[in-house]
Amino acid sequence: MNISNPEAMPIAVEQEYLLDAMPEKVWRAITKPEHLERWLTDDRLETAEPVFSDYQREVRYRLCDPEPPYLASTVIFQIEPVDGEQTLLKIRHQLTDARLNRSPPRAANGNRRLLMLAA
């Protein structure tokens, strides 16, 4: 699985919410394990440790589907303060499974000319 550059992966879902809460409060809600369970269920969250964290700006977690085909993905929470006591929360959910980036298998009969090797 290669998630070194999630921006290069296609975005599956992008959502924005304007919350009546300070950025600090929103940050706690998406980074503390006891609060994080409300956002992401335990069976999908690979680990409670973030893949990437920029304090009070962005945090990323790895997810894995609990059922076949067990696709891996990344959820990205971005926080932007808005005037007063509001916060803009952006949530992006991206598929990052390496199996999605493979080229299709070559056909067994390539319809190429048969070349014989000289002995």
N, C-alpha and C positions, 0 to 999 in steps of 0.2 A: 504494500500500500504506500503510495507516494502522495503525501499531502504537504510537501514543502512549499508548493505554490497553489493554494486553493483557489486563488483568483482565476487561474487558467482553466479550472474545471467549470462545466456548465452549471448554472444556478438552477436548482430545482424549485425552490420556494423562497420568496422574499416577502417579509411583512414589516410594517412599521406601526408603532403604537405611541401615542402621545400620552404620557402618564403624569398624573398630578402627584408627583413625588420628587424629592431631591435626587440627584445622581448618586449620592452615597447610599441611599436606601435601595435604589434599583441595583446598584453594584452588589450589595450584600445579598439581595434576592437571587442573583444569578451566579454567585460564587460560593456561598456557604452551603455545604452539603445538605444540611437540614432543610434549607429553602429550595435548593436546586431540585430536590425530588418532585417539587410541584411543577417544575418546568419540564424536566426530563425523567422518565421512568427508569428505575434501576436496571431493568432487563435490557434496555437499549444503550445505556451509558457504559462505555468500555471501562472507564475509570473516572473517579471524581476529580482527579487532577486534570487541569486544563492542558491542552496541547500548546497553547499560546495565551499570554495574558499581558495586556498593557493597562496598568492600573487605572480604573474608572473610565476606560475608553473602549476596550475590546477584550473579549475572552472567547476562546474556541475549545470545543470538546469533541472527542471522537465518539461516534455512535456505531452500533452494529445491530442489524435486524436480528431479533431472536428466532425468526423463522426463515426457511429457505426462500431465496437464495443467499441469505446472510450477507447482504450488501453492507459495505462500510460507508460511512458518511461523516461529514463534519457540520456542526452547528456553530454559527458565529453570532455572538451577541455584541452589538455596538451601541454605545451610550453617547448621546449628545445633549448637553445641558441646553435648555430653552429658557428665555427670560423668566425671571421669577423662580418659582418652585416647581417647574415642570421639566420632564426629561423625555427626549425622543429615543425610543428603544427600537433598534433595527435588528431583525432576526433573519439570518440567511441560512438555509439548509442545503448543503451541496453534497452530491454523490462524489465520493473520492475512491471508490473501490477500483483497484488496479485491473480487475478483470474487465472493466468497461473500456479500458484503453488499449486492449490487445487488438492487433490486426486479425482479420478473419483467417482461418486456416486455408492453406493452399489446397487446391483440388489434387487428388491422387493422380489423375490423368491430366497432366499439364498440356496435352496436345502439342508437345514440342517434337521437333525432329529427333529421332533416335540416332545418337552418334555412337559408333563403335570405337573402342580404344585399340590402338595397334599394340601387339604383344612385343 
